[in-house]
Amino acid sequence: MIQITEGRRDLSEGFSVKVLASDVWTSIIRAVVNRRRPGEVRDAIIAFLRERRGEATVAEIRQAVVEAVGDVPPSSVRSYLNLNTPATFVRTGRGRYRLAG
């Protein structure tokens, strides 16, 4: 059994493995546990804008997403909006979006 420590441990001739410190494992585990299912943020954005039936600011959209799915970085909402304009969203002004169509 390999204990999780900092440094390297030799496994056999010519092979060694970098064993990660426990704080690195904690960060990796948090990242995996906090992952969202594909489309969760998208679905929350679209549902909010459909219900609103008009434009909204990025801050309003993000707040609705947080209420629907939990904490989401503002950059994730901005990125999704930017990457899907003009196919799904229309930018109506600086930091303002509505559904296309």
Backbone as ProteinMPNN parsed JSONL, in Angstrom:
{"seq_chain_A": "MIQITEGRRDLSEGFSVKVLASDVWTSIIRAVVNRRRPGEVRDAIIAFLRERRGEATVAEIRQAVVEAVGDVPPSSVRSYLNLNTPATFVRTGRGRYRLAG", "coords_chain_A": {"N_chain_A": [[0.837, -1.178, 0.0], [0.553, 2.205, -0.861], [1.286, 5.079, 0.821], [-0.231, 8.253, 0.936], [1.787, 10.8, 0.39], [4.069, 13.59, 0.196], [6.457, 13.82, -2.463], [8.493, 11.262, -4.082], [7.992, 7.796, -4.8], [9.584, 4.761, -5.279], [8.558, 2.199, -7.441], [9.344, -0.092, -8.87], [12.132, -1.449, -10.719], [13.351, 1.149, -12.645], [10.905, 2.466, -12.71], [8.93, 5.029, -11.381], [6.654, 6.854, -9.362], [4.896, 9.865, -9.003], [3.673, 10.767, -6.032], [0.88, 12.333, -4.894], [0.392, 15.13, -2.709], [-1.756, 15.292, 0.169], [-3.394, 17.589, 0.169], [-3.576, 18.198, -2.504], [-4.98, 16.016, -3.502], [-7.394, 16.483, -2.197], [-8.242, 18.808, -3.509], [-8.592, 17.803, -6.104], [-10.621, 15.909, -5.704], [-12.707, 17.58, -4.805], [-13.141, 19.052, -7.164], [-14.121, 17.075, -8.886], [-16.422, 16.197, -7.529], [-17.938, 18.543, -7.497], [-18.697, 18.906, -10.093], [-20.918, 19.671, -12.72], [-23.828, 18.28, -14.292], [-23.84, 17.695, -17.815], [-25.101, 20.406, -19.683], [-26.623, 21.539, -17.663], [-26.29, 24.212, -16.71], [-26.841, 25.578, -19.087], [-29.547, 24.797, -19.527], [-30.766, 26.026, -17.321], [-30.31, 28.748, -17.861], [-31.723, 29.098, -20.281], [-34.337, 28.385, -19.472], [-34.876, 30.419, -17.606], [-34.775, 32.75, -19.239], [-36.833, 32.173, -21.034], [-39.063, 32.163, -19.337], [-38.996, 34.783, -18.479], [-39.43, 36.233, -20.799], [-38.147, 38.26, -22.277], [-35.403, 40.589, -22.302], [-32.464, 40.303, -20.201], [-30.056, 41.12, -17.681], [-26.626, 40.022, -17.382], [-26.014, 39.59, -14.713], [-28.575, 39.219, -13.58], [-29.332, 36.904, -14.932], [-27.349, 35.123, -14.047], [-27.967, 35.045, -11.285], [-30.456, 33.778, -11.357], [-29.66, 31.303, -12.363], [-28.008, 30.397, -10.275], [-29.945, 30.128, -8.261], [-31.369, 28.042, -9.365], [-29.566, 25.857, -9.806], [-27.495, 25.959, -7.973], [-24.338, 27.296, -6.744], [-22.577, 29.0, -9.254], [-19.864, 29.994, -11.203], [-19.567, 33.407, -12.252], [-18.224, 33.714, -14.673], [-18.775, 31.377, -16.065], [-21.438, 31.63, -16.833], [-21.317, 33.995, -18.397], [-19.553, 33.104, -20.384], [-21.022, 30.996, -21.579], [-23.187, 32.426, -22.642], [-21.841, 34.18, -24.438], [-20.591, 32.35, -26.213], [-22.731, 31.22, -27.462], [-24.073, 33.09, -28.899], [-24.887, 34.341, -31.996], [-26.689, 32.239, -32.218], [-28.372, 31.054, -30.212], [-28.843, 33.049, -28.337], [-29.449, 36.602, -28.215], [-27.551, 39.465, -28.15], [-28.522, 42.286, -26.62], [-27.578, 44.615, -25.689], [-24.88, 46.106, -23.815], [-23.875, 43.578, -21.777], [-26.448, 42.501, -21.706], [-28.973, 40.191, -22.562], [-31.198, 38.211, -24.595], [-33.427, 35.55, -25.58], [-32.897, 34.141, -28.813], [-34.893, 34.503, -31.771]], "CA_chain_A": [[0.0, 0.0, 0.0], [1.316, 3.449, -0.922], [0.702, 6.127, 1.635], [-0.235, 9.525, 0.232], [2.74, 11.747, 0.97], [4.755, 14.364, -0.824], [7.695, 13.214, -2.911], [8.415, 10.156, -5.027], [8.176, 6.45, -4.267], [9.966, 3.824, -6.333], [7.692, 1.021, -7.501], [10.202, -1.199, -9.286], [13.248, -0.974, -11.52], [13.084, 2.086, -13.718], [9.598, 3.093, -12.618], [8.611, 5.762, -10.16], [5.394, 7.571, -9.484], [4.778, 11.044, -8.153], [2.54, 10.607, -5.139], [0.398, 13.68, -4.623], [0.131, 15.505, -1.326], [-3.181, 15.152, 0.5], [-4.158, 18.783, -0.204], [-3.815, 18.115, -3.94], [-6.08, 15.06, -3.654], [-8.613, 17.154, -1.755], [-8.645, 19.703, -4.599], [-9.056, 16.978, -7.215], [-11.901, 15.319, -5.304], [-13.703, 18.657, -4.831], [-13.437, 19.388, -8.559], [-14.945, 16.004, -9.448], [-17.707, 16.189, -6.836], [-18.674, 19.759, -7.829], [-18.995, 18.971, -11.52], [-22.334, 19.708, -13.066], [-24.164, 17.412, -15.412], [-23.801, 18.456, -19.059], [-26.3, 21.139, -20.044], [-27.365, 22.039, -16.506], [-26.257, 25.679, -16.727], [-27.575, 25.968, -20.301], [-30.983, 24.626, -19.304], [-31.218, 27.034, -16.363], [-30.31, 30.037, -18.557], [-32.822, 29.11, -21.25], [-35.599, 28.38, -18.722], [-35.066, 31.756, -17.036], [-35.09, 33.717, -20.292], [-38.178, 31.838, -21.548], [-40.045, 32.618, -18.354], [-38.922, 36.245, -18.42], [-39.982, 36.739, -22.065], [-37.498, 39.519, -22.64], [-33.973, 40.62, -22.029], [-32.018, 40.322, -18.807], [-28.622, 41.355, -17.537], [-25.85, 38.829, -17.023], [-26.163, 39.414, -13.26], [-29.903, 38.632, -13.337], [-29.288, 35.532, -15.443], [-26.53, 34.325, -13.13], [-28.727, 34.854, -10.044], [-31.471, 32.757, -11.634], [-28.955, 30.022, -12.495], [-27.606, 30.013, -8.917], [-31.151, 29.661, -7.568], [-31.826, 26.788, -9.966], [-28.614, 24.734, -9.762], [-26.439, 26.166, -6.988], [-23.298, 28.271, -7.084], [-21.972, 28.917, -10.583], [-19.027, 31.174, -11.419], [-20.09, 34.347, -13.245], [-17.556, 33.487, -15.962], [-19.444, 30.272, -16.76], [-22.652, 32.175, -17.449], [-20.878, 34.895, -19.472], [-18.968, 32.297, -21.449], [-22.079, 30.295, -22.299], [-23.926, 33.42, -23.412], [-20.995, 34.647, -25.543], [-20.332, 31.277, -27.176], [-23.979, 30.815, -28.12], [-24.662, 34.253, -29.564], [-26.299, 34.663, -32.085], [-27.519, 31.063, -32.491], [-29.377, 30.831, -29.179], [-29.092, 34.297, -27.621], [-29.189, 37.866, -28.896], [-27.024, 40.486, -27.248], [-29.338, 43.48, -26.858], [-26.807, 45.747, -25.188], [-23.734, 45.656, -23.024], [-24.256, 42.725, -20.652], [-27.883, 42.199, -21.751], [-29.263, 39.139, -23.533], [-32.529, 37.608, -24.687], [-33.423, 34.38, -26.459], [-33.025, 34.425, -30.237], [-36.096, 33.96, -32.407]], "C_chain_A": [[0.88, 1.239, 0.0], [0.589, 4.499, -0.111], [0.777, 7.444, 0.853], [0.663, 10.504, 0.985], [3.337, 12.565, -0.16], [6.025, 13.618, -1.217], [7.464, 12.096, -3.89], [8.628, 8.835, -4.286], [8.554, 5.552, -5.43], [9.066, 2.609, -6.268], [8.478, -0.218, -7.903], [11.295, -0.609, -10.155], [12.794, -0.03, -12.617], [11.735, 2.776, -13.666], [9.485, 3.848, -11.302], [7.33, 6.532, -10.413], [5.425, 8.767, -8.55], [3.522, 10.852, -7.311], [2.132, 11.999, -4.687], [0.167, 13.903, -3.135], [-1.377, 15.464, -1.068], [-3.99, 16.382, 0.112], [-4.449, 18.814, -1.703], [-4.97, 17.15, -4.201], [-7.401, 15.694, -3.262], [-9.133, 18.07, -2.859], [-9.212, 18.92, -5.775], [-10.444, 16.409, -6.899], [-12.994, 16.381, -5.32], [-14.108, 18.992, -6.255], [-14.356, 18.344, -9.183], [-16.341, 16.015, -8.833], [-18.561, 17.389, -7.26], [-19.016, 19.886, -9.307], [-20.499, 18.924, -11.744], [-22.599, 18.734, -14.197], [-24.172, 18.267, -16.678], [-25.148, 19.137, -19.347], [-27.063, 21.758, -18.888], [-27.42, 23.57, -16.481], [-27.043, 26.196, -17.931], [-29.078, 25.908, -20.074], [-31.536, 25.688, -18.355], [-31.288, 28.415, -17.012], [-31.521, 30.13, -19.483], [-34.175, 29.155, -20.533], [-35.894, 29.767, -18.15], [-35.481, 32.753, -18.108], [-36.448, 33.427, -20.937], [-39.258, 32.383, -20.628], [-40.117, 34.149, -18.325], [-39.535, 36.898, -19.662], [-39.438, 38.111, -22.445], [-36.032, 39.451, -22.3], [-33.705, 40.644, -20.534], [-30.525, 40.597, -18.785], [-27.932, 40.038, -17.184], [-25.998, 38.556, -15.527], [-27.512, 38.776, -12.917], [-29.941, 37.175, -13.785], [-28.505, 34.646, -14.493], [-27.283, 34.048, -11.837], [-29.792, 33.775, -10.22], [-30.84, 31.376, -11.74], [-28.542, 29.518, -11.116], [-28.806, 29.479, -8.133], [-31.622, 28.305, -8.094], [-30.88, 25.618, -9.716], [-27.527, 24.859, -8.698], [-25.375, 27.099, -7.533], [-22.65, 27.977, -8.433], [-21.102, 30.147, -10.756], [-19.641, 32.1, -12.476], [-19.488, 34.122, -14.627], [-18.206, 32.349, -16.74], [-20.698, 30.759, -17.482], [-22.266, 33.078, -18.609], [-20.354, 34.111, -20.661], [-20.056, 31.598, -22.255], [-22.872, 31.26, -23.169], [-23.12, 33.864, -24.639], [-20.803, 33.587, -26.622], [-21.572, 30.892, -27.976], [-24.777, 31.99, -28.679], [-24.111, 34.262, -30.977], [-27.208, 33.453, -32.274], [-28.664, 30.904, -31.49], [-29.786, 32.126, -28.486], [-28.786, 35.491, -28.51], [-28.674, 38.837, -27.843], [-27.75, 41.789, -27.568], [-28.643, 44.754, -26.412], [-25.658, 45.208, -24.376], [-24.227, 44.865, -21.799], [-25.731, 42.382, -20.591], [-28.153, 41.216, -22.876], [-30.728, 38.776, -23.489], [-32.388, 36.38, -25.574], [-33.564, 34.82, -27.915], [-34.365, 33.865, -30.734], [-37.359, 34.426, -31.906]], "O_chain_A": [[1.841, 1.324, 0.765], [-0.591, 4.768, -0.338], [1.773, 7.701, 0.177], [0.329, 10.968, 2.075], [3.13, 12.263, -1.335], [6.599, 12.881, -0.416], [6.384, 11.976, -4.468], [9.343, 8.769, -3.286], [7.897, 5.586, -6.47], [8.83, 2.05, -5.197], [8.287, -1.286, -7.323], [11.373, 0.609, -10.311], [11.94, -0.384, -13.431], [11.452, 3.612, -14.524], [9.895, 3.36, -10.249], [6.979, 6.821, -11.557], [5.927, 8.676, -7.43], [2.419, 10.784, -7.853], [2.95, 12.753, -4.159], [-0.204, 12.986, -2.402], [-2.172, 15.589, -1.999], [-5.162, 16.25, -0.242], [-5.451, 19.388, -2.129], [-5.84, 17.43, -5.026], [-8.418, 15.47, -3.918], [-10.336, 18.104, -3.118], [-10.206, 19.33, -6.374], [-11.334, 16.434, -7.748], [-14.098, 16.118, -5.799], [-15.29, 19.194, -6.53], [-15.271, 18.691, -9.93], [-17.333, 15.86, -9.545], [-19.781, 17.265, -7.37], [-19.579, 20.901, -9.719], [-21.236, 18.227, -11.046], [-21.698, 18.403, -14.968], [-24.484, 19.456, -16.61], [-26.2, 18.505, -19.261], [-28.062, 22.442, -19.113], [-28.481, 24.151, -16.254], [-27.82, 27.144, -17.808], [-29.798, 26.855, -20.39], [-32.641, 26.192, -18.557], [-32.22, 29.175, -16.747], [-32.252, 31.121, -19.467], [-35.066, 29.894, -20.952], [-37.032, 30.234, -18.204], [-36.428, 33.516, -17.916], [-37.141, 34.359, -21.346], [-40.235, 32.983, -21.076], [-41.194, 34.723, -18.163], [-40.094, 37.991, -19.579], [-40.176, 38.997, -22.876], [-35.488, 38.377, -22.041], [-34.576, 40.957, -19.723], [-29.82, 40.336, -19.76], [-28.568, 39.078, -16.75], [-26.096, 37.398, -15.121], [-27.582, 37.893, -12.062], [-30.51, 36.321, -13.106], [-28.941, 33.542, -14.166], [-27.245, 32.924, -11.336], [-30.002, 32.954, -9.328], [-31.409, 30.391, -11.269], [-28.707, 28.335, -10.817], [-28.687, 28.484, -7.419], [-32.206, 27.514, -7.352], [-31.332, 24.506, -9.443], [-26.717, 23.946, -8.542], [-25.494, 27.624, -8.641], [-22.233, 26.853, -8.71], [-21.561, 31.256, -10.479], [-20.174, 31.627, -13.48], [-20.161, 34.316, -15.639], [-18.184, 32.364, -17.97], [-20.979, 30.345, -18.607], [-22.825, 32.95, -19.699], [-20.674, 34.42, -21.809], [-20.015, 31.607, -23.486], [-23.193, 30.942, -24.314], [-23.653, 33.918, -25.747], [-20.847, 33.896, -27.812], [-21.463, 30.302, -29.05], [-25.985, 31.898, -28.9], [-22.891, 34.192, -31.123], [-28.409, 33.633, -32.476], [-29.801, 30.648, -31.885], [-30.942, 32.284, -28.093], [-27.975, 35.408, -29.433], [-29.279, 39.008, -26.786], [-27.606, 42.331, -28.664], [-29.09, 45.855, -26.735], [-25.48, 43.995, -24.26], [-24.896, 45.403, -20.916], [-26.228, 42.006, -19.529], [-27.648, 41.365, -23.988], [-31.414, 38.997, -22.491], [-31.366, 36.189, -26.233], [-34.281, 35.777, -28.206], [-34.891, 32.893, -30.192], [-38.409, 34.011, -32.396]]}, "name": "protein", "num_of_chains": 1, "seq": "MIQITEGRRDLSEGFSVKVLASDVWTSIIRAVVNRRRPGEVRDAIIAFLRERRGEATVAEIRQAVVEAVGDVPPSSVRSYLNLNTPATFVRTGRGRYRLAG"}
